[in-house]
């Protein structure tokens, strides 16, 4: 493709009119029209501006068929994974927020009323579980329909995310560390308010966990090669993920059984019984890491 054809493709891809592009470049619309028809060519400073606007290299713009670089996301993979990441992070946040609210409500309540806090937690838990079920079914259906995705992300898109990723991870970690500091200082200086301090700590974790979950899922979004391997039934990755899913399913079912025993036998539906879920969730994570390391 010629420079004019490449420019026309980039402009239409970003849904920009000739007038809008001309305004950004501080030239007339006729100039842009002439560039696209290869009647005239932009000056060097305008070429650099065009590369900056469309996040492409000079070599790609002038010499290559730039349409081959931008593979179309026909399966709407990016939109699906973005929604899946946001809703999964929201579900995690709701569970932890439910724990935080329950902790706050327990402060100063009589033993009879403390059981009401369990009902409050269950409201958040039910909403989160509903989100997980819906998103899980949608994601499973998407994977069945699209076991192979053609890699359409550009290096510029990956670079932009890779600049944001460390910031998201640091934000999550810093929030957790602040929570640890608050709990340590609070329990040292105000031991009589240990329940309140624990609740504040949970709030920091509640803010941090969705950020970390979202960052991790978005990081995986750009690894199209891993997605394709994971859905190729002939690969080791597919067999490993099937086994991991079965193991984690058994682990979380065990957690649910233990929680029911604590509720019906020990009459404890709140803290610390609910901690069985994050604890067994961590066990799932450890199993996943061990299986990855073995691979």
N, C-alpha and C positions, 0 to 999 in steps of 0.2 A: 504493500500500500504506500501511497505517496504521503508527504507531510500533510497535505490538505485533507486527504481521506482519514488519516489518523486523528487530526484535529476535530474533524466532524464527528468521528466515532466517539471520542472522549467527551465532547460537548453534549452529544445526545445521551450518552451513558449517564451523565450527571444531571440530565434534564435541565440544561442551561441553554437559553436562547442566544442567538448571535448578539443581540443588543446587550444582554447581561454580561457576556464575555467581553464585549467591546468596552463596557463600562469599567470592568475590573482592570482591563489592560490600558485604559485611558486612550482608546483609539476609536475610530468611527466604525459603525456596523459594516459599512462598505469594505473597510480594510479586512475585517474578519471574513467576509464573503469572498473576497479575492484570494485570501490565504487558502480557504477551503476548496476553491476551484483551481488552485495551483497557478493562478494568474500572476500573483506576486508572492513574495516570501517575507515572513516577519524578520525584523532586525534581531541581533543577538540578545539584546536586553529583553525583548518581548518573548523570544524563545525560552529564556530562562524563567520568565514569569509564568509562561504557559506550563512549563514542567513543574513549577512549584504549585500552581493551582490544581493540576490533575495528578500530582504525586507520581510523576514518571521521569525517566531519565532522558537526556537529550538524544542518546543513541537510539532508544526505543521510539522516540517521537519522529526522528528524521529518517532512520534507516529501516526500521522493522515494520511488520504488520502488527500493530498494537492490539488489534482485536483478538489475536491469538493468545495474548497475555491474559486478557480478562475473560476467563471462562465463565459462562453464565451459571448461576446457582438455580438450576431448573427444579430441584427438589425442595427449594426454600429451606435448605439445611440451616443456614445462618439464623433465619427468623425462628425456626423451631428450637434450636439449641439456646438461643437467647431467652425465649420464653421458659424453656425447661430450667435453665439456670436460675432465673429470677424466682420462679415459683418454688423450686426446691429450697433455695435460700430462705424464702419466706416461710416455708413449712418448718424448717429448722429454727428460725427465729421465733415463730409462734410457740413452739414447744418450750423453748428456754424462757420466753417471756411469761408463759403460763406458770412455770416454776418460780420465776421472780415475783409475780403477783401473789402467788400462794404463800411465798415466804413472808412478804410484807403483811398480808392479811392475818397470818398466824400470830404476829407480834401483838401481845396484850390481850388475845382472845382467850376465853375460857375453854377448857378441854372439850366441852360439848359442842361449842361453835367452831372449833378448829377443823372438824370434819367437813364443814362447808367449803373450806379452802380446797379440798380435794375435788369437789364439784366444779369449782372455778378452773382448776387445772385441767379437768377432763374436757371442759368446753374448748379450751385452746388445743388440747390434744386431738379431739375429734375433728376440728377444722383442719389441723395439720395433716392428719391421716387421710382425710378426704382429698386434700391437695395432692398428697403423695400418690394415692391410688389413681386419681384422674391423670396426673402427669405421667405416672408410670405406664398406664395403659396407652396413652397417646404416644409416648416415646417408643414403647414396644411396637406399636402399629407402624410408626414411622420407620423403625429399623427393618421391619419385615418388608415394607414397600421399597425401601432404599438401602439395600445391603452394601451397595457400592456408591460412593460419592466421588465425582471428579473434582480434583483439587482446584478450586477457583480463587483462593486467596492469593493476593499479591504479596511480595516481600515488604512493600511499604505498609500494608495493613498489618502484617505480622509484627513489623518493627514498632508500629504505633502502639499495639497492645503490649508488646514486651517492655515498653517504657512505663506503661501503667501498672503492669502486674506486680513489680516489686513494691510499688506504693501501696497497693491494696493489701499485700501480705504484711508489710510493715505496720499498716494501720490496724489490722486485726491483732497482730502480736502485741503492739503497744497497748491496745485497749485491755487485753488480758493481763499484761504486766501491771498496768495501772490498777486493775482490780485486785491483783495479788498484793500490791503495795498497800492499797486501802484496807484490805482484810488484815494484813500483818500489823499495820499501825493501829487500826481500830481495835483489834483484839488485845493489843499490848496496852493501849491507853484507856480503852473503855470496855473492859471485859464483861461488864453487866449488860452491854448492848450487842452481844455477840450475834444474836439473831438478825438484828438490823444490819450489822456489818456483812453477814453472809448474804443478805438480800441485795445489798449494794454490789457485792462481788458478782452475784448472778446477773445483775444488770449490765455490767461491763462485758461478761461472757456473752450475754444475749446480743449485745451490739457487735461483738467481734466475730462470732460464729458465722452469721450469714455473709459477712464480707469475705471470710476465708473460703466458705463453700462456693460462693459465686465466682471468686477469683480462680479457684481450682477447676470448676466446670468450664469457665471461659478459656482457660489455658488449654484444656483438652480439646476444645472446639476446633482449634487451629491445626491439630494433629490429624489431618485427614487420612494419612497413611495408616495410623494406628486404628482409626475407625474402620477402615476397609479390612484390615487384618483381623480385627475383632469379629467381623461378620463373615469371614471366609471360613467355612466349616472344615477346610483342609488344614488350617494353620493351628499351631500350638496355642496361639493367643485365644482362639475361639474355644478350644477345649478347656484351657485354664479358666476362662471367664465363666464357662458353664459350670465347672466344678466349684469355683468361688461363689457363684450365685447360690448353689445348693447348700454349701457350707454355711454361708451367712444367713440363709433362710432358716436353717436348723438352729443356729446360734440365737437369732432374734425370737424364734418360736420358744426356745428354752427360757429366754428372758421374760416373755409374756406369761409363761406358765409359772415361773417363780413369783412374778408380780401378783398373779391371781391367788397364789398360795398365801402370800403376805397379806393380801386384802381379806380373803375369806377366813383364813385360819388365825392369823395374828391380828386381824382387824386394823390393819395399817394400810390405808390407800394413798397416803400422802408421803411426805419425807420421813425416813430415807428410802422407802420402798421404790419410789419412782426413779431413784438413781440407778436401778438395775438396767434401764434402757440405755443411758449414755455409757455405762460401764461395758455392757455387752456390745454396744456400737463400736467402742474403742477396740474391743477384742476382734471384731470384724476387720477393722483397719489394720490391726497387727497381722492377722492371718493373710490379708491381701498383700502387705509388704513382704512377708516371708515367702509367699508364693512367687512374687515378682523377683525377689532376690535369687530364689532357686532357679528361676528361668534364666 
